[in-house]
């Protein structure tokens, strides 16, 4: 287990996406252990989300009764459904990313694309798990269900932005490597300059922008995919709801289909501010 955690730490620090590995068109990352750690982190955040129901049942508002058994069921359901949410979103969007990857002429193989997506999800789960204590803190200090929904949306947004930024930066590095292969530098480059570039590559992190002018067309295509992933993930969370558990409704593994994620966010904002 410690070995797998160190592998995730390597991803967060950018070790798995160094330029030497990308020059060979591969992502240097063992998938199995990272997947297990990512699922574990997702379960941890799911428990933090569902903990709001347990806390409300333990310290109910005056005149409000929440069954403790239902509260524990909700926490368990959240822990199960959060990893499922990201797995299903990945499953739905993987074919489109592979096609986009081929369209822009990337040398990444199908396996490397899958590894890259696993690394992205692992980054998201690490960020979410690190934000879990904040969710628990607000679960203890507030009884507002709309606020907790919006808080978790904000946490997921932060994790999504960082995970997708990791993906885009890695693809940007790959495009830069391909440009270097296709258009090798002039022989007039000095040894000192080569050493400076090597030092820069060695110390860069996973989110560093190495070359802002690298392959603009590829960047635009992958940004479109990022938007697709975000939309699918948001709506997938609506399909799998509830994750927090409304205090006014009995426990259910899944709610009936109605409206969509974005309308519910707007409605929650209105409820929070008394609109």
C-alpha positions as CSV (number, residue, x, y, z in Angstrom):
1,X,0.0,0.0,0.0
2,X,2.8,2.4,0.9
3,X,4.4,1.8,-2.5
4,X,1.1,2.7,-4.2
5,X,0.8,5.9,-2.2
6,X,4.4,6.8,-3.2
7,X,3.3,6.3,-6.9
8,X,0.5,8.7,-6.4
9,X,2.9,11.1,-4.8
10,X,5.1,10.8,-7.9
11,X,2.1,11.7,-10.1
12,X,1.3,14.8,-8.0
13,X,4.9,15.9,-8.2
14,X,5.1,15.3,-12.0
15,X,7.5,12.3,-11.9
16,X,5.2,10.2,-14.1
17,X,5.0,12.8,-16.8
18,X,8.7,13.8,-17.2
19,X,9.8,14.6,-20.7
20,X,12.1,11.5,-21.2
21,X,9.1,9.2,-20.9
22,X,6.9,11.4,-23.0
23,X,9.5,11.3,-25.8
24,X,8.8,7.6,-26.1
25,X,5.1,8.2,-26.3
26,X,4.3,6.6,-23.0
27,X,3.1,7.5,-19.5
28,X,5.5,6.1,-16.9
29,X,2.9,4.9,-14.3
30,X,1.7,1.5,-13.0
31,X,-2.1,1.6,-13.2
32,X,-3.2,-1.1,-10.7
33,X,-1.9,0.4,-7.5
34,X,-2.8,3.9,-8.4
35,X,-6.4,2.8,-9.2
36,X,-6.8,1.2,-5.8
37,X,-5.4,4.3,-4.0
38,X,-7.7,6.6,-6.0
39,X,-10.7,4.4,-5.2
40,X,-9.7,4.5,-1.5
41,X,-9.5,8.3,-1.6
42,X,-12.9,8.6,-3.3
43,X,-14.4,6.4,-0.6
44,X,-12.9,8.7,2.1
45,X,-14.4,11.8,0.5
46,X,-17.7,9.9,0.0
47,X,-17.8,9.2,3.8
48,X,-17.2,12.9,4.5
49,X,-20.1,13.8,2.2
50,X,-22.4,11.3,3.7
51,X,-21.3,12.3,7.2
52,X,-23.6,15.3,7.0
53,X,-26.6,13.0,7.3
54,X,-25.1,11.2,10.3
55,X,-24.3,14.5,12.1
56,X,-27.9,15.7,11.5
57,X,-29.3,12.5,12.9
58,X,-27.1,12.7,16.0
59,X,-27.9,16.4,16.6
60,X,-31.2,17.0,14.9
61,X,-32.9,20.5,14.6
62,X,-35.9,21.1,16.9
63,X,-38.9,19.4,15.4
64,X,-36.9,17.4,12.9
65,X,-36.4,13.7,13.2
66,X,-33.8,11.8,11.2
67,X,-33.5,8.1,11.5
68,X,-29.9,7.1,12.4
69,X,-30.2,3.9,10.4
70,X,-31.0,6.0,7.3
71,X,-28.2,8.3,8.0
72,X,-25.7,5.5,8.1
73,X,-27.1,4.1,4.9
74,X,-26.6,7.5,3.2
75,X,-23.0,7.7,4.3
76,X,-22.4,4.1,3.0
77,X,-24.2,5.0,-0.3
78,X,-22.0,8.1,-0.7
79,X,-18.9,6.1,-0.1
80,X,-19.9,3.6,-2.8
81,X,-21.3,6.0,-5.4
82,X,-18.5,8.5,-5.4
83,X,-15.9,6.1,-7.0
84,X,-18.7,4.9,-9.3
85,X,-19.3,8.5,-10.4
86,X,-15.8,9.0,-11.7
87,X,-15.5,5.5,-13.1
88,X,-18.7,5.9,-15.2
89,X,-17.7,9.4,-16.3
90,X,-14.4,8.0,-17.4
91,X,-16.0,5.1,-19.2
92,X,-18.4,7.5,-21.1
93,X,-15.8,10.0,-22.1
94,X,-12.8,7.8,-22.9
95,X,-13.7,7.0,-26.5
96,X,-14.0,10.7,-27.3
97,X,-10.6,11.5,-25.7
98,X,-9.0,8.6,-27.7
99,X,-10.5,10.0,-31.0
100,X,-9.4,13.6,-30.1
101,X,-5.9,12.2,-29.2
102,X,-5.7,10.6,-32.7
103,X,-7.0,13.6,-34.5
104,X,-4.2,15.9,-33.2
105,X,-1.6,13.3,-34.2
106,X,-0.5,12.4,-30.7
107,X,1.9,9.4,-30.4
108,X,0.3,8.2,-27.2
109,X,-1.0,4.6,-27.4
110,X,-4.4,3.5,-26.2
111,X,-2.9,2.1,-23.0
112,X,-1.0,5.4,-22.4
113,X,-4.2,7.4,-22.9
114,X,-5.9,5.2,-20.3
115,X,-3.0,5.6,-17.9
116,X,-3.1,9.4,-18.4
117,X,-6.8,9.4,-17.5
118,X,-6.2,7.2,-14.5
119,X,-3.5,9.7,-13.4
120,X,-6.0,12.6,-13.9
121,X,-8.7,10.9,-11.8
122,X,-6.1,10.1,-9.1
123,X,-5.1,13.8,-8.9
124,X,-8.8,14.7,-8.6
125,X,-9.3,12.1,-5.8
126,X,-6.3,13.3,-3.9
127,X,-7.5,16.9,-4.0
128,X,-11.0,15.8,-2.9
129,X,-9.8,13.7,0.0
130,X,-7.6,16.5,1.1
131,X,-10.7,18.7,1.2
132,X,-12.7,16.1,3.1
133,X,-11.9,17.5,6.6
134,X,-13.3,20.9,5.5
135,X,-16.6,19.2,4.5
136,X,-16.8,17.5,7.9
137,X,-16.1,20.8,9.6
138,X,-19.0,22.5,7.9
139,X,-21.2,19.5,8.4
140,X,-20.7,20.0,12.1
141,X,-21.1,23.7,12.1
142,X,-24.2,24.2,9.9
143,X,-27.6,22.6,9.3
144,X,-28.2,24.1,5.9
145,X,-28.7,21.4,3.3
146,X,-28.5,23.8,0.3
147,X,-25.2,25.2,1.6
148,X,-23.7,21.7,2.0
149,X,-24.8,20.9,-1.6
150,X,-23.1,24.0,-3.0
151,X,-20.1,23.4,-0.8
152,X,-19.6,19.9,-2.3
153,X,-20.1,21.3,-5.8
154,X,-17.4,23.8,-5.1
155,X,-15.0,21.2,-3.8
156,X,-15.6,19.0,-6.8
157,X,-15.1,22.0,-9.1
158,X,-11.7,22.7,-7.4
159,X,-10.6,19.1,-7.8
160,X,-11.9,19.0,-11.4
161,X,-10.0,22.1,-12.4
162,X,-6.7,20.8,-10.9
163,X,-7.2,17.3,-12.4
164,X,-8.0,18.7,-15.9
165,X,-5.1,21.2,-15.6
166,X,-2.8,18.2,-15.0
167,X,-4.2,16.5,-18.1
168,X,-3.8,19.6,-20.3
169,X,-0.3,20.3,-19.0
170,X,0.8,16.7,-19.7
171,X,-0.7,16.9,-23.2
172,X,1.1,20.2,-23.8
173,X,4.4,18.6,-22.7
174,X,3.7,15.7,-25.1
175,X,3.1,18.2,-28.0
176,X,6.3,20.0,-27.1
177,X,8.2,16.8,-27.2
178,X,6.7,15.9,-30.6
179,X,7.7,19.3,-31.9
180,X,11.2,18.7,-30.7
181,X,11.4,15.3,-32.5
182,X,9.9,16.6,-35.7
183,X,11.9,19.9,-35.7
184,X,15.2,19.2,-33.8
185,X,17.0,22.2,-32.4
186,X,19.9,23.9,-34.2
187,X,23.3,22.5,-33.6
188,X,24.4,26.0,-32.6
189,X,22.7,25.5,-29.2
190,X,25.4,25.6,-26.5
191,X,26.1,22.9,-24.0
192,X,25.3,25.4,-21.2
193,X,21.9,26.0,-22.7
194,X,21.2,22.3,-23.0
195,X,22.1,21.9,-19.3
196,X,19.8,24.8,-18.3
197,X,16.9,23.2,-20.2
198,X,17.6,19.8,-18.6
199,X,17.6,21.4,-15.1
200,X,14.3,23.2,-15.9
201,X,12.7,19.9,-16.9
202,X,14.0,18.2,-13.9
203,X,12.5,20.7,-11.4
204,X,9.2,21.4,-13.1
205,X,6.0,20.2,-11.4
206,X,3.0,18.4,-13.0
207,X,1.1,21.7,-13.5
208,X,3.9,23.8,-14.9
209,X,3.3,25.4,-18.3
210,X,6.5,24.6,-20.2
211,X,5.7,26.2,-23.5
212,X,2.7,28.5,-24.0
213,X,3.1,28.4,-27.8
214,X,3.1,24.6,-28.2
215,X,0.6,23.1,-30.6
216,X,-2.3,25.5,-30.2
217,X,-4.7,23.4,-32.3
218,X,-4.1,20.3,-30.1
219,X,-4.6,22.4,-27.0
220,X,-8.0,23.7,-28.3
221,X,-9.2,20.2,-29.2
222,X,-8.4,18.9,-25.7
223,X,-10.0,21.9,-24.0
224,X,-13.2,20.9,-25.8
225,X,-12.8,17.4,-24.4
226,X,-12.3,18.9,-20.9
227,X,-15.6,20.7,-21.3
228,X,-17.3,17.4,-22.4
229,X,-15.8,15.6,-19.4
230,X,-17.0,18.3,-17.0
231,X,-20.6,18.3,-18.4
232,X,-20.8,14.5,-18.3
233,X,-19.4,14.4,-14.8
234,X,-21.8,17.0,-13.5
235,X,-24.9,15.3,-15.0
236,X,-23.6,11.8,-13.9
237,X,-23.6,13.1,-10.3
238,X,-27.2,14.1,-10.8
239,X,-28.1,10.6,-12.1
240,X,-26.4,8.9,-9.1
241,X,-27.8,11.3,-6.5
242,X,-28.3,11.6,-3.5
243,X,-24.8,12.0,-2.2
244,X,-25.6,14.1,0.9
245,X,-29.2,13.1,1.7
246,X,-32.1,15.6,2.0
247,X,-33.4,15.8,5.6
248,X,-36.9,16.1,4.2
249,X,-36.9,12.9,2.2
250,X,-36.4,9.2,3.2
251,X,-33.3,7.4,2.3
252,X,-33.1,6.1,-1.3
253,X,-30.1,4.8,-3.2
254,X,-31.2,6.7,-6.3
255,X,-33.8,9.5,-6.8
256,X,-36.3,9.6,-9.7
257,X,-35.2,11.4,-12.9
258,X,-36.2,15.1,-12.9
259,X,-34.7,18.4,-14.2
260,X,-30.8,18.3,-14.3
261,X,-27.7,19.2,-12.3
262,X,-27.5,22.8,-13.4
263,X,-31.1,23.7,-12.6
264,X,-30.7,22.1,-9.1
265,X,-27.5,24.2,-8.5
266,X,-29.4,27.4,-9.4
267,X,-32.3,26.3,-7.2
268,X,-30.0,25.6,-4.3
269,X,-28.4,29.1,-4.6
270,X,-31.9,30.6,-4.5
271,X,-32.8,28.5,-1.4
272,X,-29.6,29.5,0.3
273,X,-30.2,33.2,-0.1
274,X,-33.9,32.9,0.6
275,X,-35.0,33.6,-3.0
